[in-house]
Amino acid sequence: MVTSSVRSGVGGQAGVGTAARIVDGVKDYGTGDTLVRALAGVTADFATGEFCAVMGPSGSGKSTLLHCLAGLDQLTSGQVLIDDVELGGLNDTAMTRIRRERVGFVFQSFNLVPMLTAQENILLPLTLAGRKPEQGWFEALVTSLGIGDRLRHRPSELSGGQQQRVAMGRALITRPALVFADEPTGNLDSRSANDLLAQMRGAVDELGQTVVMVTHDAHGAGYADRVLFLADGRIVEELLSPSTDTILETVRKLGD
């Protein structure tokens, strides 16, 4: 298992090899009496080649944190940096380029284009960028995902596990430095979930990518190198070299 070279959370110490960073991140929704503070001054670093899970109760801010890190949402105040580039200072074109070339996404709902085949969905980021796939990488990716015989099928013809493997292929096809996953196993059976988690673990161990995954599942978080626990928009605990047992123990402790 990869060992994190960067501490985050309560201390928020910066370090070398940082793939992504959030500094004093605040995110508000609404105004006045309807204002909701989803993030309340979050500082965290995510090391290159690290698998980090983010956990917390509903409404704790974990999905908001992920979306702001990925450039899908903007902070009210504070900074998000990817490869030391501050996202808040980018125009729409530069932001699109970052998301397209440096970042991959995996969501609970798969978000596949229904009229496209599995192969076309996997290659979609490259198609949008006007780039041709590296055939060797495409074939290796498809083989590792175990969907080589399903490439001509549309999403409606695939099982949930197969659809999520296609979504994982789409996230990895550009060889992004960062992969963000929001409850990626939420709609999967246990076998498909384990397969997907093993794929993300492999992306870290074999490709040196950074994976940040929001999850409510202690077993899934046990695949990570580190777990951050959020509550009320703040990081309240950090667990290194987690196991399912230590994660559950931490959850119980925080619930007391």
C-alpha positions in Angstrom: 0.0 0.0 0.0 1.2 3.5 -0.9 2.2 5.5 2.1 1.0 9.1 2.2 3.8 11.7 2.1 1.5 14.6 3.0 -0.5 15.3 6.1 -3.8 17.1 5.8 -6.9 18.1 7.7 -6.6 19.7 11.1 -2.9 20.5 10.7 -3.0 21.0 6.9 0.8 20.8 6.4 1.9 21.2 2.8 4.5 18.9 1.3 6.2 17.8 -1.8 4.4 15.8 -4.5 1.0 17.4 -3.8 -1.5 16.7 -6.6 -4.3 18.8 -5.2 -4.8 21.2 -2.3 -7.6 23.1 -0.7 -6.7 26.1 1.6 -9.2 27.7 4.0 -12.0 26.5 1.8 -15.4 28.0 2.5 -18.5 27.2 0.5 -21.9 28.8 1.2 -25.2 28.2 -0.5 -28.0 30.7 -0.2 -27.9 34.1 1.6 -29.3 35.6 4.7 -31.6 33.4 6.7 -31.3 30.7 4.1 -27.5 30.5 4.1 -26.0 27.1 4.5 -22.3 26.7 5.1 -21.3 23.5 3.4 -17.6 23.9 4.0 -16.3 25.9 6.9 -12.6 26.6 6.4 -11.2 23.3 5.1 -7.5 22.9 4.5 -6.2 19.6 3.1 -3.4 18.3 0.8 -3.7 15.2 -1.4 -0.4 13.6 -2.3 0.6 12.4 -5.7 0.1 8.6 -5.8 -2.3 8.5 -2.9 -5.8 7.0 -2.4 -7.7 9.2 0.0 -11.3 8.4 1.2 -13.6 11.1 2.5 -16.3 10.1 5.0 -18.9 11.8 7.1 -22.6 11.9 7.8 -25.1 13.3 5.3 -24.7 17.0 5.1 -21.2 17.0 6.4 -19.8 18.6 3.2 -17.9 15.7 1.7 -19.5 15.8 -1.8 -19.2 19.6 -1.8 -15.5 19.2 -1.0 -15.1 16.8 -3.8 -16.9 19.0 -6.3 -14.8 22.0 -5.4 -11.6 20.1 -5.6 -12.6 18.8 -9.1 -13.5 22.3 -10.3 -17.2 21.3 -10.7 -18.2 24.0 -8.1 -16.5 27.1 -6.9 -15.5 28.1 -3.3 -17.1 31.1 -1.7 -13.6 31.9 -0.3 -10.3 30.1 -0.1 -8.2 28.3 -2.7 -8.2 25.1 -4.6 -5.0 24.2 -6.5 -4.3 21.3 -8.9 -0.6 20.9 -9.7 -0.1 24.3 -8.0 -2.5 26.0 -10.4 -5.2 27.9 -8.6 -8.6 27.1 -10.1 -10.2 30.3 -9.0 -7.9 32.3 -11.3 -8.8 30.3 -14.4 -11.1 31.4 -17.2 -13.7 28.9 -18.6 -11.4 27.7 -21.4 -8.5 27.0 -19.0 -10.8 25.3 -16.5 -12.3 23.1 -19.2 -8.8 22.1 -20.2 -7.8 21.2 -16.6 -11.0 19.1 -16.2 -10.5 17.4 -19.5 -6.7 16.7 -19.3 -5.8 16.4 -15.7 -8.9 15.1 -14.0 -11.1 12.0 -14.2 -14.6 11.6 -12.7 -16.5 8.5 -11.5 -20.0 9.1 -10.1 -22.6 6.9 -8.4 -25.1 7.3 -11.2 -22.5 6.4 -13.9 -23.5 9.4 -16.1 -23.0 7.5 -19.4 -24.4 8.8 -22.7 -27.2 6.4 -23.4 -27.0 6.6 -27.2 -23.3 5.9 -27.3 -21.7 2.4 -27.1 -19.4 1.4 -24.3 -16.4 2.1 -26.4 -17.7 5.5 -27.5 -18.4 6.4 -23.9 -14.9 5.5 -22.8 -13.4 7.5 -25.6 -15.7 10.5 -25.1 -13.2 12.7 -23.3 -10.7 12.2 -26.1 -13.4 12.8 -28.7 -14.4 16.1 -27.1 -10.7 17.2 -27.0 -10.1 16.2 -30.7 -7.5 13.7 -29.7 -7.0 10.2 -31.0 -6.7 7.3 -28.4 -3.4 5.5 -27.8 -4.5 2.1 -29.0 -2.2 0.2 -26.7 -3.4 2.1 -23.6 -7.1 1.7 -24.7 -6.7 -2.1 -25.1 -4.8 -2.5 -21.8 -7.5 -0.4 -20.0 -10.4 -2.4 -21.5 -8.6 -5.7 -20.7 -8.0 -4.7 -17.1 -11.6 -3.6 -16.7 -12.9 -6.9 -18.2 -15.3 -5.3 -20.7 -13.6 -6.2 -24.0 -16.6 -8.2 -25.1 -19.1 -5.4 -24.2 -17.6 -2.5 -26.2 -20.4 -2.4 -28.8 -23.2 -2.5 -26.2 -25.1 0.6 -25.1 -25.5 1.4 -21.4 -29.1 -0.1 -21.3 -27.6 -3.4 -22.4 -25.1 -3.5 -19.6 -25.4 -4.4 -15.9 -24.7 -1.8 -13.2 -21.2 -3.2 -12.6 -20.4 -3.1 -16.3 -21.7 0.4 -16.6 -19.5 1.5 -13.8 -16.5 -0.2 -15.4 -17.2 1.8 -18.5 -17.4 5.0 -16.4 -14.0 4.0 -14.8 -12.6 3.5 -18.3 -13.8 7.0 -19.3 -12.2 8.5 -16.2 -8.9 6.8 -16.9 -8.6 7.0 -20.7 -6.8 10.4 -20.6 -4.4 9.2 -18.0 -5.4 11.9 -15.6 -3.3 12.8 -12.6 -6.4 13.0 -10.4 -9.4 10.8 -10.2 -12.4 12.0 -8.2 -15.0 9.4 -7.2 -18.4 10.3 -5.6 -20.0 7.3 -4.0 -18.8 5.1 -6.9 -20.0 1.8 -5.4 -23.4 3.1 -4.2 -25.4 1.4 -6.9 -23.2 -1.8 -7.2 -23.5 -5.3 -5.7 -20.6 -6.3 -3.4 -18.7 -8.2 -6.1 -18.9 -5.3 -8.6 -18.0 -2.8 -5.8 -14.9 -4.8 -4.9 -13.8 -5.0 -8.6 -14.2 -1.2 -8.9 -12.3 -0.5 -5.7 -9.5 -2.8 -6.9 -9.3 -0.8 -10.1 -9.0 2.4 -8.2 -6.3 0.9 -6.0 -4.5 -0.3 -9.1 -4.7 3.2 -10.6 -2.7 4.5 -7.6 -0.3 1.6 -7.2 0.5 0.9 -10.9 -0.1 4.3 -12.5 0.8 6.7 -9.7 -2.5 8.5 -9.9 -4.2 10.3 -7.1 -7.7 9.1 -6.2 -10.0 11.0 -3.9 -13.2 9.1 -3.1 -16.3 10.1 -1.1 -17.9 7.1 0.5 -20.2 6.1 3.3 -18.9 2.5 3.2 -16.2 1.5 5.7 -15.2 -1.5 3.7 -14.6 0.6 0.6 -12.7 3.2 2.6 -10.4 0.4 3.8 -8.9 0.3 0.3 -7.5 3.8 0.8 -4.2 5.0 2.2 -5.9 7.6 4.3 -9.4 8.6 5.4 -10.6 12.1 6.2 -13.7 12.5 8.3 -15.9 15.5 7.9 -18.6 16.9 10.2 -20.4 20.2 9.8 -18.2 21.3 6.9 -14.9 20.7 8.8 -12.3 18.0 8.9 -12.5 16.5 12.4 -10.3 13.4 12.1 -7.7 11.8 9.9 -6.9 8.1 9.8 -3.7 6.7 8.2 -3.3 3.1 6.9 -7.0 2.5 7.6 -8.7 -0.9 8.0 -12.5 -1.6 8.1 -12.2 -2.1 11.9 -10.3 1.1 12.6 -12.7 3.1 10.3 -15.7 1.8 12.1 -14.1 2.5 15.5 -13.4 6.1 14.4 -17.0 6.5 13.2 -18.3 5.3 16.5 -15.9 7.6 18.4 -17.0 10.6 16.4 -20.6 9.7 16.9 -20.3 9.7 20.7 
